[in-house]
Structure formats: C-alpha cells, structure tokens
C-alpha cells in the first residue's frame, strides 16, 4: 500500500449572519503550525443573536495524481486548531491579555469534516486550550479519478459556541494523506494432466488480485494444436472471447474488498473452458505433450500448462452369455467413517463375515439355483470401484496391487474361474469361511478418495453381491506441502483495545467451499480458520539451569534449528572472568571437559533437547562470575546451521546459576505469510462446508505482547486452489465464557481507547432512539497492589467523571464493581444544553463522601475494581450523537490520625472520617430499675423485682485537625450517617455494633436517640455523641460453648441456644439447679436430626444438621408453660428422650 501527502492549492469559505469569517486563509496551504487562519472578530457567546461560530472552510485542488487503476482505501485529514480568549478584538495568541479573568474562552464543539467529491462525513475533535496535531480518518474504497479531481478536498464545518464567553478559533497545519493500492494480478491454470484422444477436455483458468482492488484485466489463453474450443463448461465469471482459432481472451469480474473470498492469495475469479481433442501422433508414440499458455497483457508473466494426450483405449467386447451384474440393491452394505491415511504409509484393514450375512446370501442364492451351495463357494474379493478403473490405481498391496498403471476388465468366455475375469493386478481373492477374519495390508500411492469393496460371487447364476465397502482419504505428508492460499485479517487498534490480555476467545465465521468435488479435502490446515497471536518459539534462545549440590548444575540446551539430514554436530565454546574454567559433560559421561575459546566441546546428535552437567573448576576460588556461552550447529556437510549465544551468571552466595534469556529475534511487525501460517498456534478442528456454509470456530487465548492475525485458508497449491475457492462472512470474536451464538456488532464509542486518554481527544458514536450503547468497562486501574483502606488512610469517596457533548438528553448508567464482584449502580440525566457556564461539558457521578453503597472497609484491593458505563437514549424520540472522553475514576483519600483510643462502628474506625477521640465515658456495672415492697410502720423497704436498665456511652471527639471548615463539614456529615441507626419495615431502629480499642474482648449494641452535640471552633468541630445501650451490658465477641454443664461468669443473665439430639417422641429438658423445664412432643421423623432451642428469641427449630439454612419451626409442638431458659452462675441440664449436645451463649458484662 502506498501513502501520499499533499496540501491544498485552493482555499475558500462561506457563512452567514451566525458566523464569523476567517482571516489569512492562505496559511492553510502550508504545514507550518504557527501560520494560522483565525476568526476575523470574536466569536460571541451563546446568548448572542449573531456571530456565534466560524465560517465553513473548503480546501480543494490537492493535485493528487495516482495511477488510474488504483483504489484509495484510507483518507486522513490532518489539522491543528486551538481556542483562545478575547483580548480586545484580537486573540490572545497575538495580543497579551491582562488579568486571568479575561482568559475565559469560548467553547466550540468538534467540527464536522466532509470529503468533497466523495460525500464521506465525520466528526473531528473540539478545539482545546492548547494546540496539538490532530487527525480524522475515513476508510472506504474510492476510485483514483475521484481523488485526482480538482474538486476533491475537505470541508470543515464548526458548530456554534455553546459557552457564554466569547473567543477565537485558530486553524493551521491542514493537509490530506491518502493510502492507496494497485492491483497485483496472478493467473493460474489447472486441469487433468492426461486425456485420451477424441475425448473432451476441461481447463480451469483463474485470475487473482492479492490486493483486492476490484479492478480487472484480460487474460489471454493460447490453445495447442489439436484442441478445439467448444465453449464455457462451468463457472462462467466474466466474458470469454475467441480471438482466433488458437487464442481466447477472458475478461473476468474481479471481487474487491467488499466481497471476501479465498481463492489464490486473496480473491480469485475463475472459468472452466471446454475443448475437444483430436491430435495426430507420430510413429509408434503412445502419447503427445500439448502446452496451454495463460498470460496477462501488460506483463511478461506466462503460465504454461502441459497436458499429455494418449491414444484411446481399445474397446473390449463383452461375452453375450451369462448375466454379469453388480447388484448393490440386494446387498448388506456397511459404510464406516472415512479412514484418513497418509500417502505411502502402510495400514491394515480386515473383513470378518458373520453368520447372518452368509446365511442371508446363501438363502437368496439358493432360491435362484437348483444347485446346492456350500459356504466355501462364496468368494470375497477386494477391488477398486469401477468408476476409477480407467483412471489410475490409488492403492497398492504386497504382491497383488503393486503394479502402477491402468486396470482393465477382461471378460473371457473360455474361463470358469473368477480370477480369469479380472486382471490379477487388480484384486486379491481368497475363500472366506463363516466367522473367519481376512486382513490385507495396503498403502495409498496416490492422493484422493477411493473405495474398496468386498464382493461375493454366485458362480452358478453369475451374480456379484457386495457385503462391505471401505472409504479411504489419502492425503500428502504435511512436511511436503507448502502453505495454502489464505486471507490474513488484522484488527484495528480500536478493536484490539476491546480484548483482555489472558482472556479466552472464540473466532467464529461461516465458510463455504465452492467445488465440483464430492468431499472437502482435509489436508491438515486448509479450508478453515486459525489465529496467530503467539511467540515464535523457533526464534527464541532459552537456556535452563537448575541448582543441585555443591557447585554442580543440571542444565539443558534447546537447539532451535532442524538438522537438514536428521543429525549433525554441535560445538560449544565459552568464556568466563576471574581466571576460572567452565566445565561441561553430558550426564552419561564420566569426566568433565574444559570449554573455552581455546578448547571446545563437540559431539554428534540428532536430538534438539540436550541435557548437560556444568560446574566451575574447583582449583580456583568461587567468585561471582559472568561469561558467554556459544553453541554452534553444523550439518553433515559441516555447514553452519545456527549460532546461539547465552549470557550466564554464577552467584557464590546463593549457590545457583542464574539465566539470562536471550531476546526474541522475531520481527513481529514484518511477518511474512509463511511465518504467520507456519507458527500459528490456534486452528479450528472443522472445515468449510461443501457448497454450503458451515460454522467454523477456533478457540484462542489473547496475548497483548504479540500481533493478532485472523487466518482464513483456502486450498494448498499442491491441490486445486483455482477450482476450490472459499467464501466466508465477516469473522466474529466472542469471549469464550459468554459464547452462545454469533451476535451483531455492538455499539461502542470509537476509538474506545481515547476515552481514557490524557491528550484532549475523545470518542464518538451514534445512538438510535430508545437504544443504548454496549457496556464500556474500565479496568486494570493503575494502582499499587493491595491499594485501599488501611491503618494509615481511608478511601472516603469515589467519583466517575468525564467530558461530554451530545445532541439530545441522554442517560448515563454507571456501575461500580468491587474485587469480590459486588456491584452498585448510579445514573445521571445529561441535558442537551449546559446550565452552568463554568462547568462546560463535564459530568460527575459520585464524589467525596459517596462510596456508592460500599463501606470504607470494602475499599481494598482497588487495583482490581472495575467501573462500567452505559449511555441510553430513552428520553427523546430522536437519534442522538455523543462525543466524550477524559474519563477518570477519582478516589478521595483521608489520612488516618494515630490516637490512643479507637472507636469502631460496624467495624469502621471513626478516624477514617477525620475524627480525633478526646474522651470516652463508659458506665461500668449494671444500671437497674428496682421495685420495693413498703410496709407502713416497719421502716423497711423490701426489693422484690429488678430489671437491667439501658445505659448511655458518651464519646467526645473533634473533626478537622488539618482541614478547612467546608471539608470538615463533609466529614461530619459522613460520620453522622455512619452513627445513625437504620430502621426496618416496621420503623423499628436496628442496633449498630460499637467496639472500643481499650475493651478488646467485648462489644455493645447501641441506639442513637439524640442528635450529635456540635460546636464550631474556627475550622474545627467539637462533637459529643450519646449512644444508648438498650441491653445495659456489653457482649463477649466470642461465644461460650459448653456441654450440658457449665458456669455463666457475666454480670447479667443470658438466654442460651441449646442443641439437642432427639432419641424419642417426647423430649423433656430440665435445668437441675434452678428447676426450669422445657417440654416438646413431636410425632414426625426427627431421629438423627437436631432440635435447636433459641431461648432469647423463644423459637424451637428442627434442622437436618447444624448448617441447615432451611429449618422447620416447631413452636406449635412446645408446651405452653415451657421455660425458655435464663442462666446465671452454675447450670446443669438433664433430658429425657434427647441428648443435650451443646449450650451456646455470649457472656454479658
């Protein structure tokens, strides 16, 4: 492909009342980025009634002069523009401005580029505050004449100013580059190499264009003497003209890049021409070579194709007596799967006739003959199917099928034996008894498909009946093949950015093989799809060393070149520093040998993986040492095959040999077709369909370190590529975990990578009404490992932000996904106008204090978090366009202040919210409510009932040791949200968990009844929180679990959870010290299950096991006067018809 760059020779502009003209338009005729065309007067703000945008600029007459048969594939508009503030009536580029307030600039959205004379349009990028070289590319297929025309050029149309501020637009460095290619034709001829005289002959001719230009040319076919053109036989593509008796001219219709096919190197057109043959032979010659010549008019390339014409076969008269027929309709045939065999490799096949087959054949023949037949008279014969007896012999077997050549039927009236009816070179005959297995060793000597039949013959009635058929597909040895014709498809950078490194994908396409053949020739890697995206291991030198004992090391050398004759010689030399020797031997050797540049180590081998032992010479001190190790391969004729060099380091402290792996020598940017095909790691198992489309799939794992090529292969040159083109639809790559079927292409902003670019670029897409884009995933955040909330910092907020321009009201849906896969959603409606002039084209979702429903404790391993964004056009009933970029995920981080006492609410440290603890008041013991019995005249008060009463924990803290008041207010708001209780559906408060660092083994459950008491001191807040403890006590963090006996040590009674193993129908449980009793009777099946008695919530559950998440409520079977146990001090449980397994509770303090 050729690239050409030019500037315009004609620049003009047009506009109206709402637009401002440009000055210095001639500056656009050069590529000096400092030579601007700039707006004549300031572009006014959005409230103005005129002059709100620049004029439309047209640049033409680029004077391209590319060859007339070229096709233009890509056109790129290069430009540079910038927006400037107004300084008087000139832009600040030329007049220095005063205060910074005068530098508020206008906002001109991205311009629309139109290719004149071609009609293609597309949006560029909006002017920024600083200039940069920008470009807008268009891809298509355009003729050379449309680009060479003086009317070809580019139109630049800027939208109106969307800001309230006025300003200027400066445009410069405008030029076009085009990429085009010319046809690369190649012609081919294909047909049978032999034909009998006075028979018809067909010649296939194909024309390919490797560059897929869609252009055409004519092909001249010179016909040999004795061949007469009879017309087009099949696949008439284009027109065929008979110029003279011995000259034909074919003008095909070529397929361009819009029609994808695999014929020759790329797309091919073909035609099959028919001829009658009538040649004259000289003397006793049995054959005559005749040459067709196929060529192109403007080149010297001529393809010669030789056909041997042979004298026709003699006609053999058939004997009129007896019926000699092949009756396949009455046979019992078995058609096993086709057996694939390799050319000239021996294989064995066997025939075993069972009782049923012979019995049925004997019965059928017995009814046709009065002669009694015996099994020994059934004759089994292997022979080639009759359709190919007059073409060639495909198989040979020892003694009987070893003769190459042609096989003839020989019917003889004077013979009564089967072997007299056929040439002995064409069959193997044997008597086969009932149940006997007969085997034959064969090998395929010609490529192609063939069949062998087992035949029974009725000697009396002269009837032949088949009992079995074998089909064989003979393919060449893979190492003898070149590479097939193929299409190589590569992804754009935009498409590659959608793939994840290390992810598994499936390449899918529908392939069809257009052929007159009866089957798809599966020769290893033809007629299928494949993927190249891997290291070429043959170009890598990898040296492996592993430590053993002492200073001896086990290692391995891997040679990368194949010895031409299967074996050769290897020579090793080396060099080390510090006067030490490097010693080497193979594992089976007894003595080490010194290697150096003066002394080398040589051996003969046919292997490519060579184990060795290495060590340093013990006569010298062990030092850190470096050296070079060179391995040279020689073939049998002492020619150098390959040279590899390794750099080795010995480390005395660790006593190991370290390896420096040589760099890969592959130039991945300039791979040839041969390199791509020969080293592609991934291939589909199935092939194209036979004259119908077949789904073909290839699995691969994407590796971003290597180029990605999608391969569609046609036929090998050793086959018939011109007669076997492959057509396919656009290949599709789908992530393997989501693969169900082929799906349409998604709607993504493009180029997608520009969404996160810092170069002031953007991505764009069109969104039809009531549709949405595909989900855009932002992942692999550039953060350190394990980044997140810790003892030194806390993440207090997450914000997703970016720049956006759109034509309608749209909805942004954002999804934040943690490293555990949990998701939280947000949405935002974006209007088509900007209500605030200082926040032009920006959107914000989240922010400081917004953790999207996560807690600060969830904010860990942030490098593994992901953000997802979807844009929906579901408000307006019109199609919308969107252009956005500069996407950022902002994390708001709060330093954690080190302090003596720490307070945790639901596990979160109050220090995460910029709180410094000044004082904590925790009442110890119990606060109770006691009832007394008072008897007048006795002067006594007798307490008769006491309940534990709620108490209050007071926490005093400051917010804002180092922040301003506004930031402190945000921290106070977030901290208040943490402290306040949530409520259930009945509006009941849900207690929160409180932990104090100086009470490490207990926690409290609190209700916040009062608002925070706050007082402002300059920029700080002094706060006091009063937290009510309804239980009046703390609870142990770790429950106590005992068997049937134990002791409650806390200051208040507890209600335990008791597990009981039922052994009978009615269970009674008694606490012997207090006399409390619990009774339950259940007639269902509960033996070997578990009864759980939850005394605090007063529920009895029946569980299958201790981990049962779906228990059965048995409260309906509990006695109405049962005691739900309350324990304090010592306890001792006994039971009837049940075994108390465990008693579990939390101590109260």
KOLNUTOR-576336 format. One record per residue (C-alpha): residue in one letter; x negated, z negated, y. Coordinates in steps of 0.5 Angstrom, whole numbers, plus 500, padded with zeros to 3 digits. Layout:
! residues N
AXZY;...
! end
This chain:
! residues 1149
X500500500;X497502507;X498498513;X498501520;X499497527;X501500534;X503498541;X509502545;X508507549;X515507553;X518500555;X525499559;X530494560;X538494561;X542488563;X548486567;X550480572;X549475567;X542477566;X535477570;X530483570;X523482567;X517484572;X511487569;X514491563;X507495562;X504489560;X508489553;X504496552;X497492550;X496486546;X493481551;X497475550;X495473557;X498479560;X506477561;X512480562;X516475566;X523474569;X524476576;X527470578;X529463575;X534464569;X540459571;X543453567;X549453563;X554451569;X552457573;X556464573;X551469573;X543470571;X543466565;X539470561;X533475561;X535483560;X535487554;X528490553;X527496549;X520498546;X519505543;X515511542;X509508538;X507514536;X506513528;X504519524;X504517517;X505522511;X512526511;X513524503;X511516505;X516511504;X516505509;X517498506;X516493511;X516493518;X514487522;X515485530;X509481533;X510478539;X509472543;X513468548;X514461552;X519458556;X517455563;X519450568;X521453575;X516452581;X519455587;X521462585;X515463580;X514460573;X509454573;X505459569;X502462576;X504456581;X502449579;X508444579;X509437582;X512431579;X513431572;X521431573;X520439576;X518441569;X524440565;X525447562;X531452560;X533453553;X533460551;X535460543;X532465539;X532473541;X535478536;X531484534;X534491533;X529496530;X531502534;X533509530;X533504523;X539499525;X536493522;X537487526;X535480525;X533473529;X526471531;X524464534;X526461540;X521460546;X518454546;X514450551;X507452548;X506459546;X504462539;X503468536;X510469532;X513475528;X519477525;X519482518;X524487516;X524489509;X527496506;X526503504;X525508510;X523515511;X517517514;X521521519;X525516522;X519512523;X515517526;X520519531;X519517538;X526514538;X523509533;X522502536;X524495537;X530492542;X529484544;X536481546;X535474548;X542469548;X544465555;X541459557;X544453553;X541448558;X543445564;X536446567;X533453570;X527456568;X523463566;X521466560;X514470559;X513475554;X507478551;X503481545;X508485543;X506490537;X509493531;X506493524;X508498518;X507498511;X508504507;X506507501;X506514498;X508517491;X503516485;X505521480;X503522473;X506526468;X506526460;X509530454;X511527447;X514530441;X512532434;X505534432;X507538427;X513543426;X515548421;X515556423;X522558424;X525551426;X527548432;X522544436;X523539442;X518537447;X519531452;X516531459;X516525463;X514524471;X513517473;X511514480;X507508480;X509506487;X517507486;X518511492;X524515490;X520522492;X520528488;X516533486;X516539481;X513539474;X510546471;X510547463;X506552460;X509555454;X505557448;X506564445;X511564439;X515558443;X522561446;X525556451;X532555448;X535550454;X535543455;X536539449;X538532452;X537527458;X537532463;X534529469;X534534475;X534541474;X530546470;X528553472;X525558467;X520562472;X517566467;X518567459;X512562458;X513558465;X518553466;X519549473;X522542472;X524538479;X527531477;X531526480;X526520481;X528513482;X526509488;X525501488;X533500489;X533503481;X529498477;X526501470;X520501466;X518508463;X511509465;X507505469;X514504473;X520508474;X520515470;X524521469;X525525463;X527531460;X527534453;X526541452;X528546446;X524551443;X525556437;X518557433;X516564431;X509564430;X504569427;X499566422;X492570421;X490571414;X491565409;X491560414;X497555413;X497552420;X496554427;X495549433;X499551439;X498548446;X503546451;X500545458;X504540463;X502539470;X503538478;X503543483;X498539488;X493536483;X489539478;X491534473;X494538467;X496534461;X495538454;X499537448;X498540441;X503542436;X501544429;X505550427;X506550419;X508555414;X515554412;X516550405;X518554399;X526554397;X527551390;X533553386;X537547383;X539548376;X546549375;X547545369;X549537370;X551533376;X545530379;X548526385;X547520388;X553515388;X552510393;X559508394;X560505387;X553501387;X552494388;X547494394;X543488397;X541489404;X536484406;X533483413;X528488415;X521486413;X515486418;X509488416;X502490419;X499497418;X494498412;X496490410;X498489402;X504486401;X508485394;X516486393;X520484387;X526486384;X530482379;X536485376;X541479374;X547479368;X552481373;X549487376;X547490369;X554488366;X558492371;X554498371;X554498363;X561498364;X562503369;X558508365;X561506358;X567509361;X565515362;X561517356;X562516348;X555514347;X554507346;X548505352;X543499351;X540496357;X533499355;X536505357;X537503364;X531506368;X529502375;X525507380;X522506387;X522512391;X522514398;X529515401;X531523401;X531524409;X524523410;X521526403;X520532407;X516529413;X511524411;X509519406;X510512409;X507507403;X502507398;X501503392;X496503387;X496509382;X503512384;X503512391;X496513393;X497521395;X498522402;X502529404;X509531402;X513529396;X518535393;X524534389;X522538382;X528539378;X526542371;X532545366;X527544360;X526537361;X530531359;X526525362;X526522369;X519523370;X520530370;X525531375;X520528381;X513529383;X509523379;X506522386;X513520389;X515514385;X514508380;X518508374;X519502369;X524500364;X527493366;X531489361;X536484363;X533478368;X526481368;X523481375;X519487376;X514487382;X510492386;X504491391;X504496396;X501497403;X504501409;X500507411;X504510417;X508507423;X515506423;X521504419;X522506412;X526504406;X525504398;X531504393;X531501386;X535506382;X539506375;X540513372;X545514366;X542519362;X548522359;X552523365;X546525369;X548520375;X544516379;X546509382;X543504387;X542497386;X538495392;X535497398;X529494402;X527496409;X520496412;X518496419;X511498419;X507496426;X500497428;X494492428;X495488435;X488489437;X488497436;X493497442;X492498449;X497495454;X505497454;X508501461;X510495465;X513493471;X510487475;X514483480;X512477484;X516472488;X515471496;X512465499;X519463500;X521464493;X515460490;X517454495;X523453491;X519452485;X517445483;X510444480;X510442473;X518444472;X520448466;X524454468;X527460464;X526467466;X532471465;X534478465;X539483461;X534489458;X537496455;X532500451;X535508452;X532511446;X534516441;X531512435;X535508431;X532501432;X528497437;X520498435;X518490436;X510491437;X508484439;X510484447;X513491448;X521491450;X521484453;X520480459;X514475460;X511470465;X504470468;X502463471;X496460468;X489459467;X485465464;X481460459;X476466458;X473466465;X472458464;X466455462;X468448460;X463443457;X465437453;X460431452;X462424449;X458418448;X456415441;X451410440;X444409444;X442415448;X445420443;X451424445;X456428441;X458435444;X461442444;X459448446;X465453447;X463461448;X468465452;X466472449;X468475443;X462478439;X463485438;X461486431;X464479429;X457475429;X451474434;X445470436;X446464441;X440462445;X439455449;X434453455;X434447459;X431444465;X431436467;X428432472;X423426472;X419429466;X424427461;X425432455;X432434453;X433434445;X438438441;X440439434;X446441430;X450436426;X447438419;X440439422;X435433420;X430434426;X432435434;X428440437;X426440445;X429445449;X426447456;X425454460;X418454456;X421452449;X428455447;X433453441;X436459438;X441460432;X446465429;X453464429;X460468428;X464461431;X466460438;X466453438;X460450436;X458442435;X452439437;X448433438;X444431444;X439426447;X434424451;X426424449;X425416448;X418417450;X420417457;X424411461;X431412461;X433414468;X439417472;X437425471;X440431472;X439438469;X441445468;X443448461;X444455460;X447458454;X446466453;X450470447;X447476444;X450481440;X447484433;X443489437;X440484442;X444486448;X446480452;X454479451;X455473456;X451468460;X454461461;X451455466;X452448466;X450442470;X449436466;X448428469;X446423465;X447416467;X443410465;X448404467;X454407463;X450410458;X455416458;X454423459;X458426465;X460433465;X461438471;X466443469;X464450472;X469453477;X474458474;X470465475;X477469476;X479472482;X487471482;X488475488;X486481485;X488481478;X489488474;X495489470;X490489464;X488482466;X495480467;X498482461;X492480456;X492473459;X500472460;X502465456;X509466456;X513471453;X520472450;X522472443;X527477443;X527484446;X531489450;X538492447;X538498443;X542503448;X546496451;X544491455;X541484451;X540478454;X532476454;X530469456;X523467457;X521459458;X515457462;X512451466;X511453473;X503451475;X503452483;X495453482;X496460479;X499466481;X506468478;X508475476;X514476472;X513482467;X518487464;X514491459;X516498456;X513502450;X506502448;X502508450;X501509442;X509509441;X513514445;X514511453;X517517456;X522517451;X524510451;X525507458;X527500459;X532499465;X534491467;X537488472;X534483477;X531477474;X533470475;X529464475;X533458473;X531451472;X531449464;X535442465;X540446469;X541452465;X547454462;X548462464;X546467470;X549465476;X549468483;X543467488;X544461492;X545461500;X538458503;X535458510;X530462510;X524462510;X525455507;X518452508;X519453515;X524447515;X518442515;X513446519;X510443525;X509450528;X515450532;X518455527;X525455524;X529458518;X536461519;X542463514;X549466515;X555461512;X561465511;X568461513;X569455508;X563455504;X557451504;X549452503;X546450497;X543443497;X536443500;X531438497;X526435501;X521431496;X514429495;X513425501;X506425504;X505417503;X500413499;X502410492;X507404492;X508405499;X514401501;X516394503;X511388501;X509382504;X506385510;X511390512;X518391511;X522398512;X528397517;X531404517;X531411515;X532417520;X533424518;X532429524;X531436526;X532441531;X538446530;X542452533;X549454531;X554459533;X560454530;X562447529;X559445522;X558439518;X551436515;X552432509;X545428508;X544425501;X538420500;X536418493;X531413491;X526413486;X531410481;X536416482;X541412486;X544416492;X547414499;X551419503;X552421510;X555426514;X555429521;X559434525;X555438530;X558442535;X557449538;X555446545;X550441547;X554435551;X547432553;X542436557;X536431555;X537432547;X538439546;X539442539;X537435536;X541432530;X540425528;X542422521;X541414520;X536410525;X533404526;X537398522;X540404518;X538403511;X543408508;X547402504;X540400501;X537393502;X529392504;X528390497;X530397495;X525400500;X519401495;X515407492;X517411498;X513417496;X518418490;X524418494;X528425496;X532427502;X538432500;X541436506;X547441505;X551445511;X558446511;X562451515;X569448513;X572446520;X572453524;X575459520;X570464522;X563466519;X557462522;X550463523;X545457523;X537456525;X534450524;X527447523;X522441525;X526437519;X523430519;X524423515;X523417519;X521411517;X522405521;X517399519;X517392521;X511388520;X512381517;X510375520;X506370516;X509363516;X509356512;X517356510;X520362508;X528363507;X531369503;X538371503;X540375497;X532376496;X531379502;X526375507;X528373514;X521375516;X523382514;X528382520;X522379525;X525372524;X520366525;X522360522;X522354526;X526348523;X530348516;X535342515;X537341508;X541334507;X539331500;X543328495;X551328495;X556328501;X562326498;X570325499;X572318496;X579315495;X579307495;X585302493;X586297498;X590291496;X592286502;X589279502;X584281497;X579283502;X576288497;X576296497;X576299490;X574306490;X578310484;X576317486;X571321488;X569329489;X563332492;X564335498;X561341502;X555340506;X551344511;X544347511;X541349518;X536354520;X533355526;X529361528;X526365533;X526373534;X521377537;X514375538;X511381540;X517386541;X522388547;X529385548;X532391546;X528392540;X529384538;X537385539;X537390534;X533386529;X538380531;X544385529;X541387523;X539380521;X546377522;X549383518;X545380512;X547373513;X555374514;X559374507;X562380505;X570379502;X573381496;X580385496;X584378497;X580377503;X576371500;X569370502;X564372497;X558367497;X551369498;X545366495;X540362499;X533361497;X527356501;X520357499;X519350499;X524349494;X521354489;X526352483;X533352486;X538356490;X544355494;X550359495;X553359502;X559361506;X557362513;X563359517;X560359524;X557365529;X550364530;X548360536;X543364540;X539363547;X535368550;X528366553;X525372557;X525377551;X526373545;X532370542;X532362539;X537362534;X541357529;X545358523;X549353520;X550355513;X556351509;X554350501;X561349498;X559346492;X555341495;X549342491;X543347489;X543350482;X537351478;X534358478;X533358470;X539355466;X538350461;X540352454;X540347448;X544346441;X550341440;X546335443;X542334450;X542331457;X544333464;X539331469;X542333475;X546329480;X553332479;X557334473;X556341470;X561346466;X557349461;X558355457;X559354449;X558359444;X561357437;X560361430;X568361427;X568359420;X575357419;X582359422;X583353427;X577350431;X576343434;X570341438;X569334440;X564331445;X563325442;X560320448;X566322453;X571324448;X573330451;X576335446;X578343445;X582346440;X584353439;X587357433;X586364432;X589368426;X585374427;X579376424;X573372428;X569370422;X562372423;X563373431;X562369437;X567364441;X565363448;X568358452;X567358459;X568351462;X567353469;X572359469;X576356464;X576362459;X575363452;X572370449;X572373443;X565377442;X562382437;X555379439;X552375444;X551382448;X558385447;X561387454;X568388452;X570381449;X577379448;X581374452;X583368447;X586364452;X593365449;X591361443;X588355447;X592348446;X595347453;X592340453;X585342451;X579339455;X574344459;X568340458;X565337464;X558334463;X553329466;X548325462;X547325455;X552329451;X553330443;X558336440;X561336433;X566341431;X571343425;X571350422;X566352427;X558351428;X556350436;X550355437;X548353444;X550350450;X548353457;X549351464;X545350471;X543343473;X546341480;X541338485;
! end
